[in-house]
């Protein structure tokens, strides 16, 4: 249905967990610290996730030898990329978009814990004609 938010409940839960980590930790830590905190928060909130999953990439319906290691795969279908930088850049956006296209997963969340004074995040939906 047009205008419907894909995986709305699941993505709200993920972003809620990210806000909880940001509320507790603030900005200024390395990405690895937020990675560990977010894994603990996902587990505490009962959000199904795999940390650093190896995701298969395809090219013209053929599986590549190279794999992609996402920060998280939640609910078996949402790629979560985290950053700890001043601002999100087009390079980070392109990374998330490319991994969605290559894996076929329907949704990507790009989350930046390094932004001040609040958490920064963007949603990317994988759909036909999906491009930067």
Number of C-alpha atoms within 10 A of each C-alpha: 5 5 5 7 10 16 14 9 9 16 20 11 15 23 18 15 22 25 19 16 22 21 12 10 14 18 21 15 13 13 16 13 12 24 21 11 19 22 20 14 18 20 13 10 13 10 16 14 20 17 16 14 15 15 17 16 19 16 10 7 8 8 13 12 8 11 16 14 15 18 19 23 22 19 15 11 17 22 27 23 21 23 22 22 17 14 14 19 9 10 9 16 18 13 13 23 22 16 21 23 22 21 19 15 18 16 21 24 22 21 22 25 30 24 20 14 9 14 20 20 17 13 16 19 19 21 13 7 7 12 11 9
